[in-house]
Amino acid sequence: MKKNGQGTDRELWAAFQRGDEEAYMGLYVQYVHHLYEYGMFRYRDKAFVEDVIHDFYLHLWRSRERLSEVSAIFPYLLKAFRRFLYASAKKQSQDVNLSDTMVVTGAGGSTEHPADTAQVRDKRFHAVQRALPQLHDKQQEIIHFKFYEGLSYAEIGDIMGLDAKAVYNLMFQALKQLRKYMGLLWFGIFMAP
């Protein structure tokens, strides 16, 4: 069970469900950046993503009493936000081509090695940015969840609606494709601790 500034995830969620506005603000402050990063990863429209996040948090507040009990808030919110984001885009008839909207932000973890120079990091960044759009949508998404959000394979499976074997297979295929597009030299950036 994850500890946060207001106790465990379960305690924070239970307080939120009871209507505690401080717990609601805690959910917002703790997770809005991650939801924004994911929204911008999928759609490159800042105003759209901000509007959807606002509507999503309003929806959460209004439906809080009907929501199920949660032991890990972040995967739950990300899964719900993902569905909400797609539904909102569909409502606005936004046709999304992930390869056109892919943004590599580096949020959620650094791939730097102490001995790397700025030039090497810059080359890696551009190589990744060129290679990611070559992947299928689900492969891009799994790379984002694992390396930018730091989610476990189990959490990724839950969010994407896949069993463990499918998650591992999808990750393997995504990394294999990245290796193909980037060359073996660049593959090491994803294997860094």
BAKOLKE-143678 format. One record per atom (N, C-alpha, C, CB): residue in one letter; x, z, y. Coordinates in steps of 0.02 Angstrom, whole numbers, padded with zeros to 5 digits, always signed. Atoms other than C-alpha are relative to their C-alpha. Glycine has a CB too. Layout:
# BAKOLKE-143678
AXZY ...
//
This chain:
# BAKOLKE-143678
M+00042+00000-00059 M+00000+00000+00000 M+00044+00000+00062 M-00048+00061+00000 K-00042+00009-00059 K+00074-00054+00166 K-00017+00051+00054 K-00008-00071+00027 K+00009-00045-00056 K+00100+00071+00305 K+00005-00040+00065 K+00053+00058-00001 N-00005+00030-00066 N+00069+00018+00484 N-00001+00056+00051 N-00057-00052+00013 G-00002-00050-00052 G+00068+00108+00650 G-00059+00049-00002 G+00002-00032+00066 Q+00059-00042+00002 Q-00104+00182+00613 Q-00016+00023-00071 Q-00059-00037+00029 G+00012-00021+00069 G-00083+00233+00430 G+00007-00059-00047 G-00068+00033-00007 T-00004+00055+00049 T-00105+00124+00278 T-00048-00055+00019 T-00016+00026-00072 D+00045+00056-00012 D-00189-00045+00278 D-00072+00019-00017 D+00022-00062-00042 R+00068-00021+00021 R-00337+00032+00185 R-00033+00044+00053 R+00002+00037-00067 E+00027-00045-00051 E-00358+00168+00316 E-00018-00038+00063 E+00052+00055+00016 L+00014+00040-00060 L-00346+00045+00460 L-00062-00043-00010 L+00061-00044+00018 W+00058+00043+00014 W-00471-00073+00379 W-00064+00041-00003 W+00011-00038-00066 A+00060-00042+00006 A-00592+00068+00338 A-00023+00023+00070 A+00014+00062-00045 A+00017-00020-00069 A-00584+00129+00519 A-00031-00058+00038 A+00062+00026+00037 F+00028+00060-00031 F-00615-00047+00580 F-00071-00013-00023 F+00045-00061-00015 Q+00067+00012+00027 Q-00765-00066+00465 Q-00051+00051+00025 Q+00002+00002-00076 R+00045-00052-00027 R-00837+00097+00533 R-00015-00011+00075 R+00031+00069-00010 G+00013+00014-00070 G-00831+00023+00709 G+00051+00030+00047 G-00067+00023+00018 D-00052-00029-00042 D-00672+00106+00773 D+00034-00056+00040 D+00052+00039-00044 E-00027+00053-00042 E-00622-00002+00922 E+00076+00003+00003 E-00029+00006+00070 E-00073-00006+00000 E-00444+00065+00919 E+00029-00034-00062 E+00021+00076+00002 A-00022+00033+00062 A-00426+00006+00738 A-00007-00076+00008 A-00041+00025-00061 Y+00011+00072-00013 Y-00498-00163+00790 Y+00056-00028+00043 Y-00069-00011+00034 M-00055+00021-00043 M-00369-00176+00929 M+00066+00000-00039 M+00006+00045+00062 G-00060-00002+00042 G-00235-00125+00803 G+00005-00061-00043 G-00001+00063-00044 L+00001+00062+00040 L-00287-00270+00691 L+00020-00060+00043 L-00070-00012-00031 Y-00015+00056-00045 Y-00278-00387+00839 Y+00074-00001+00018 Y-00043+00005+00064 V-00070-00004-00023 V-00110-00329+00904 V+00049-00014-00057 V+00015+00069+00030 Q-00047+00007+00056 Q-00028-00323+00733 Q+00001-00069-00031 Q-00018+00050-00053 Y+00004+00062+00038 Y-00087-00491+00666 Y-00013-00063+00041 Y-00054+00006-00049 V+00017+00060-00039 V-00134-00608+00809 V+00058-00049+00004 V-00022+00020+00070 H-00058+00045-00005 H+00042-00678+00824 H+00007-00042-00063 H+00065+00040+00013 H-00006+00036+00064 H+00046-00725+00640 H-00055-00053-00007 H-00004+00049-00059 L+00055+00048+00003 L-00125-00808+00651 L+00012-00058+00048 L-00067+00034+00015 Y-00015+00052-00049 Y-00071-00902+00807 Y+00053-00048-00028 Y+00025+00032+00066 E-00053+00042+00030 E+00088-00963+00720 E-00028-00046-00054 E+00056+00044-00030 Y+00030+00041+00052 Y-00013-01023+00572 Y-00045-00054+00031 Y-00041+00044-00049 G+00043+00048-00033 G-00141-01107+00685 G+00040-00057+00032 G-00042+00034+00052 M-00042+00051-00031 M-00003-01197+00780 M+00037-00041-00052 M+00049+00033+00048 F-00031+00037+00055 F+00078-01245+00616 F-00047-00056-00024 F+00017+00048-00060 R+00049+00049+00025 R-00082-01334+00564 R-00024-00048+00055 R-00060+00036-00029 Y+00027+00040-00055 Y-00144-01397+00734 Y+00044+00013+00061 Y-00076+00019+00015 R-00048-00007-00055 R-00032-01429+00881 R-00036+00010+00067 R+00044-00061+00004 D+00040-00007-00060 D-00170-01393+01008 D-00007+00074+00018 D-00070-00032-00010 K-00003-00071-00019 K-00135-01227+01094 K-00069+00028+00020 K+00049+00010+00058 A+00066-00024-00023 A-00306-01212+01179 A-00049+00006-00059 A-00029-00049+00053 F+00044-00003+00059 F-00398-01252+01016 F+00016+00061-00042 F+00007-00064-00041 V-00021-00056+00043 V-00297-01125+00916 V-00019+00067+00033 V+00076-00002-00014 E+00017-00063-00035 E-00321-00989+01049 E-00075+00012-00002 E+00024-00003+00072 D+00073-00007+00004 D-00509-01022+01053 D-00023+00021-00070 D-00034-00066+00020 V+00019-00016+00069 V-00522-01015+00864 V+00020+00073-00016 V+00035-00049-00050 I-00020-00070+00012 I-00424-00851+00858 I-00049+00047+00034 I+00072+00013+00027 H+00048-00042-00036 H-00540-00777+00989 H-00066+00003-00038 H-00012-00028+00072 D+00063+00002+00038 D-00694-00834+00892 D+00006+00036-00067 D-00021-00073-00011 F-00012-00032+00064 F-00618-00773+00729 F-00003+00076+00007 F+00069-00020-00028 Y+00001-00073-00009 Y-00590-00596+00795 Y-00070+00024+00020 Y+00050+00020+00054 L+00070-00018-00014 L-00767-00594+00867 L-00041+00000-00064 L-00030-00049+00052 H+00035+00005+00064 H-00832-00650+00698 H+00017+00061-00044 H+00019-00066-00037 L-00020-00060+00039 L-00732-00511+00613 L-00037+00062+00024 L+00076+00012+00006 W+00033-00060-00027 W-00804-00379+00729 W-00074+00000-00017 W+00010+00003+00076 R+00071+00004+00012 R-00982-00439+00709 R-00019+00008-00074 R-00027-00066+00026 S+00016-00003+00071 S-00972-00448+00520 S+00038+00055-00036 S+00016-00067-00033 R-00044-00051+00030 R-00859-00296+00491 R-00033+00042-00053 R+00026+00045+00055 E+00034-00043+00048 E-00990-00196+00397 E-00013-00035-00066 E-00064+00026+00029 R+00013+00039+00061 R-01017-00337+00272 R+00064-00021-00036 R-00041-00062+00018 L-00063+00021+00030 L-00833-00368+00237 L+00019+00046-00057 L+00056-00002+00053 S-00020-00041+00057 S-00758-00309+00075 S+00058+00046+00018 S+00019-00045-00059 E-00056-00046-00008 E-00632-00169+00057 E+00065-00039-00011 E-00006+00060-00049 V-00063+00036+00002 V-00453-00226+00082 V+00058+00048-00009 V+00010-00042+00065 S-00059-00042+00009 S-00290-00153+00020 S+00061-00029+00036 S+00016+00008-00075 A-00053+00033-00037 A-00175-00280+00105 A-00032-00045+00053 A+00047-00041-00047 I+00037+00034-00054 I-00240-00339+00274 I+00026-00070+00014 I+00004+00041+00062 F-00026+00065-00021 F-00123-00483+00315 F-00021-00058-00045 F+00075+00003+00004 P+00023+00057+00042 P-00157-00593+00163 P-00075-00012+00006 P+00018+00013-00073 Y+00072+00007-00007 Y-00343-00559+00182 Y-00017-00036+00065 Y-00035+00070-00002 L+00013+00032-00064 L-00343-00605+00367 L+00022-00073+00001 L+00034+00039+00057 L-00026+00068+00000 L-00237-00759+00339 L-00045-00046-00040 L+00070-00001-00028 K+00046+00040+00041 K-00352-00821+00202 K-00065-00013+00037 K-00014+00035-00068 A+00063+00007-00037 A-00507-00790+00307 A+00010-00045+00062 A-00027+00068+00022 F-00015+00040-00059 F-00426-00866+00462 F+00009-00074-00019 F+00062+00026+00036 R-00012+00068+00024 R-00372-01019+00364 R-00067-00037-00009 R+00040+00000-00067 R+00067+00030+00010 R-00554-01053+00312 R-00035-00010+00067 R-00043+00044-00046 F+00032+00002-00065 F-00617-01014+00488 F+00029-00057+00042 F+00007+00067+00036 L-00035+00052-00039 L-00488-01130+00567 L-00022-00070-00023 L+00076+00008-00007 Y+00020+00065+00026 Y-00532-01276+00452 Y-00073-00015+00017 Y+00010-00003-00076 A+00070+00010-00017 A-00718-01250+00480 A-00008-00017+00074 A-00041+00063-00018 S+00003+00013-00072 S-00691-01247+00669 S+00024-00070+00016 S+00041+00052+00038 A-00026+00067-00011 A-00588-01405+00663 A-00050-00053-00023 A+00067-00010-00036 K+00050+00047+00026 K-00720-01491+00558 K-00059-00005+00049 K-00024+00022-00070 K+00055+00001-00048 K-00854-01439+00682 K+00017-00042+00061 K-00017+00071+00022 Q-00021+00039-00059 Q-00754-01516+00823 Q+00023-00070-00019 Q+00055+00036+00037 S-00019+00066+00026 S-00719-01669+00714 S+00073-00016+00017 S-00045-00054+00028 Q-00071+00011-00010 Q-00533-01646+00735 Q+00029-00025-00065 Q+00037+00064+00024 D-00032+00028+00059 D-00449-01760+00611 D+00073+00020+00002 D-00008-00078-00002 V-00068-00027+00000 V-00287-01675+00564 V+00043-00036-00051 V-00001+00075-00014 N-00051+00028+00044 N-00139-01765+00494 N+00059+00046+00007 N+00018-00075+00019 L-00051-00052-00004 L-00017-01626+00455 L+00068-00027+00018 L+00003+00039-00065 S-00067+00026-00015 S+00134-01738+00464 S+00007-00015+00075 S+00014-00063-00041 D-00003+00011-00072 D+00089-01776+00646 D+00000+00065+00039 D-00057-00044+00022 T+00008-00062-00037 T+00056-01595+00692 T+00048+00054-00021 T-00069+00026-00008 M-00046-00050+00026 M+00195-01505+00598 M+00046+00025+00054 M+00040-00029-00057 V-00045-00032-00048 V+00290-01383+00706 V+00043+00050-00039 V-00039+00035+00058 V-00045-00047+00033 V+00442-01292+00639 V+00020+00051+00052 V+00063-00036-00031 T-00013-00051-00050 T+00452-01128+00732 T+00053+00049-00022 T-00063+00037+00015 G-00048-00049+00023 G+00562-01021+00623 G-00028+00070+00002 G+00062-00004+00040 A+00029-00067-00003 A+00442-00875+00642 A-00001+00031-00068 A-00071-00003+00029 G+00006-00036+00062 G+00445-00744+00509 G+00064+00007-00039 G-00049-00034-00042 G-00062-00010+00036 G+00624-00754+00456 G+00054-00046+00026 G-00010-00011-00074 S-00056+00039-00024 S+00794-00816+00504 S+00036-00032-00059 S+00048+00042+00041 T-00038+00034+00051 T+00891-00942+00404 T+00073-00004+00020 T-00028-00069-00015 E-00069+00002-00024 E+01053-00909+00498 E+00048+00034-00048 E+00004+00033+00068 H-00056-00031+00034 H+01216-00872+00413 H+00050+00018+00055 H+00032-00047-00055 P-00045-00022-00053 P+01343-00774+00517 P+00054-00051+00017 P+00032+00065-00018 A-00055+00047-00012 A+01477-00909+00497 A-00024-00066+00029 A+00038-00012-00065 D+00026+00064-00024 D+01362-01050+00553 D+00013-00008+00074 D-00075-00006-00014 T-00007+00016-00071 T+01395-01134+00717 T-00068-00023+00025 T+00055-00054+00013 A+00063+00024-00029 A+01257-01183+00836 A-00013-00072-00019 A+00002+00008+00077 Q+00007+00070+00018 Q+01289-01364+00793 Q-00027-00008-00070 Q+00067-00037+00007 V+00024+00003+00069 V+01263-01335+00607 V-00073+00022-00003 V+00043+00044-00046 R+00070-00023-00001 R+01103-01236+00640 R-00045-00054+00030 R-00007+00065+00041 D+00040+00052-00031 D+01041-01375+00753 D-00011-00059-00049 D+00035-00025+00064 K+00007+00054+00050 K+01075-01506+00618 K-00048+00020-00055 K+00069-00017-00030 R+00047-00024+00052 R+00984-01400+00489 R-00071-00002+00025 R+00019+00071-00022 F+00067-00001-00029 F+00835-01376+00603 F-00029-00070+00001 F+00002+00030+00071 H+00025+00068-00005 H+00819-01562+00634 H-00010-00032-00069 H+00048-00043+00042 A+00009+00026+00068 A+00843-01603+00450 A-00064+00027-00030 A+00061+00019-00044 V+00062-00031+00026 V+00703-01482+00402 V-00059-00032+00036 V+00001+00077+00010 Q+00055+00027-00038 Q+00593-01548+00541 Q-00016-00072-00022 Q+00015+00002+00075 R+00011+00068+00024 R+00617-01727+00478 R-00027-00001-00071 R+00065-00041+00004 A+00019+00000+00070 A+00593-01680+00296 A-00070+00028-00013 A+00050+00040-00040 L+00065-00032+00014 L+00438-01569+00304 L-00059-00047+00004 L-00011+00057+00048 P+00058+00045-00002 P+00317-01705+00359 P-00003-00048-00060 P+00002-00040+00062 Q+00000+00043+00059 Q+00368-01802+00203 Q-00036+00033-00059 Q+00072-00016-00020 L+00033-00036+00053 L+00288-01667+00095 L-00076-00007+00006 L+00019+00074+00001 H+00073-00002-00002 H+00104-01661+00048 H-00022+00062+00037 H-00030-00001-00073 D+00026-00056-00039 D-00007-01543+00148 D+00009+00067-00035 D-00074-00011+00014 K-00005-00064+00036 K-00011-01408+00014 K+00073+00022-00008 K-00033-00004-00069 Q-00071-00017+00005 Q+00178-01417-00007 Q+00025+00027+00067 Q+00041-00062-00021 Q-00019-00025-00066 Q+00201-01396+00180 Q-00027+00070+00011 Q-00025-00047+00056 E+00032-00064-00010 E+00080-01252+00180 E+00035+00055-00041 E-00074-00005-00020 I-00033-00051+00041 I+00166-01161+00037 I+00069+00017+00028 I+00006-00024-00073 I-00065-00013-00033 I+00335-01180+00124 I-00011+00045+00060 I+00034-00067+00021 H+00015-00041-00059 H+00258-01107+00282 H-00015+00072-00021 H-00060-00029+00039 F+00019-00067+00021 F+00180-00959+00191 F+00060+00039-00027 F-00054-00004-00053 K-00055-00034+00032 K+00337-00918+00092 K+00058+00014+00048 K+00025-00040-00058 F-00061-00006-00039 F+00477-00948+00216 F-00011+00019+00073 F+00038-00063-00003 Y+00013-00017-00070 Y+00394-00926+00386 Y-00042+00063+00006 Y-00033-00057+00035 E+00042-00060-00001 E+00265-00792+00346 E+00026+00055-00046 E-00071-00017-00018 G-00029-00049+00045 G+00364-00706+00208 G-00048+00027-00052 G+00028+00056+00039 L+00050-00024+00049 L+00217-00693+00088 L+00027-00005-00071 L-00064-00041+00006 S-00019+00002+00070 S+00237-00657-00096 S-00038-00058-00034 S-00017+00068-00036 Y+00034+00053+00037 Y+00187-00786-00227 Y-00072+00019-00016 Y+00038-00016-00064 A+00067-00023+00015 A+00036-00680-00272 A-00045-00007+00061 A+00001+00074-00024 E+00039+00006-00061 E-00022-00674-00091 E-00014-00073+00017 E+00037+00034+00059 I+00009+00072-00012 I+00004-00861-00073 I-00054-00028-00046 I+00066-00039-00010 G+00050+00022+00048 G-00098-00891-00230 G-00070+00020+00021 G+00015+00027-00068 D+00066-00025-00022 D-00240-00785-00163 D-00025-00040+00060 D+00005+00075+00018 I+00019+00036-00061 I-00240-00873+00006 I-00020-00072-00016 I+00057+00001+00050 M+00011+00071+00014 M-00232-01048-00068 M-00048-00011-00059 M+00065-00033-00015 G+00046+00006+00056 G-00347-01011-00215 G+00032-00030-00062 G-00059-00043+00020 L-00038+00026+00057 L-00214-01049-00345 L+00021+00057-00046 L+00061-00040+00023 D-00027-00051+00044 D-00158-00955-00500 D+00076+00001+00007 D-00022-00013-00074 A-00072-00010-00008 A+00022-00893-00515 A+00040-00061-00022 A+00022+00061-00038 K-00036+00057+00026 K+00080-01040-00620 K-00003-00059+00048 K-00027-00020-00069 A+00008+00055-00047 A+00010-01166-00497 A+00041+00011+00063 A-00074-00009+00018 V-00040-00016-00059 V+00095-01076-00351 V+00074-00015-00013 V-00010+00074+00021 Y-00070+00012+00017 Y+00264-01079-00437 Y+00014-00075-00008 Y+00019+00037-00065 N-00009+00072+00009 N+00242-01261-00486 N-00001-00037+00067 N-00054-00029-00046 L+00005+00032-00065 L+00190-01311-00311 L+00064+00014+00041 L-00062+00026+00038 M-00061-00017-00037 M+00340-01218-00235 M+00059-00040-00029 M+00014+00076-00004 F-00054+00037+00032 F+00457-01299-00361 F-00001-00073+00023 F-00005+00004-00077 Q+00006+00071-00020 Q+00390-01473-00319 Q+00017-00009+00074 Q-00071-00025-00013 A-00014+00004-00072 A+00399-01438-00131 A+00075+00004+00013 A-00036+00056+00038 L-00073-00006-00010 L+00581-01380-00141 L+00037-00060-00029 L+00025+00065-00033 K-00030+00059+00030 K+00623-01525-00255 K-00005-00060+00048 K-00034-00018-00067 Q+00008+00055-00049 Q+00552-01647-00127 Q+00044+00011+00061 Q-00074-00005+00021 L-00043-00014-00057 L+00643-01559+00015 L+00072-00017-00017 L-00006+00073+00021 R-00068+00016+00021 R+00804-01573-00083 R+00011-00075+00002 R+00014+00028-00071 K-00005+00073+00001 K+00770-01758-00106 K+00007-00027+00072 K-00062-00031-00035 Y+00000+00026-00068 Y+00736-01787+00079 Y+00059+00024+00042 Y-00064+00019+00034 M-00052-00028-00042 M+00869-01675+00151 M+00070-00008-00030 M-00013+00073+00011 G-00064+00002+00033 G+01006-01696+00024 G+00020+00069-00022 G+00054-00030+00047 L-00019-00063+00031 L+01086-01559-00077 L+00033+00048+00050 L+00047-00012-00057 L-00034-00042-00048 L+01190-01494+00069 L-00049+00045+00038 L+00038-00043+00049 W+00048-00038-00041 W+01037-01439+00168 W-00043+00047-00041 W-00044-00048+00039 F+00043-00041+00043 F+00947-01361+00020 F+00017+00074+00005 F+00004-00023-00072 G-00022-00069-00004 G+01049-01202+00040 G-00034+00042+00053 G+00073+00002+00012 I+00032-00041-00053 I+00955-01150+00197 I-00062+00036-00026 I-00019-00044+00059 F+00060-00033+00026 F+00801-01108+00094 F+00018+00053-00053 F-00047-00051-00031 M-00021-00048+00051 M+00900-01008-00033 M+00037+00059+00030 M+00043-00034-00053 A-00035-00055-00034 A+00981-00894+00097 A-00042+00063-00005 A+00015-00017+00074 P+00038-00063+00005 P+00933-00710+00083 P-00042+00013+00060 P+00047+00058-00011 
//
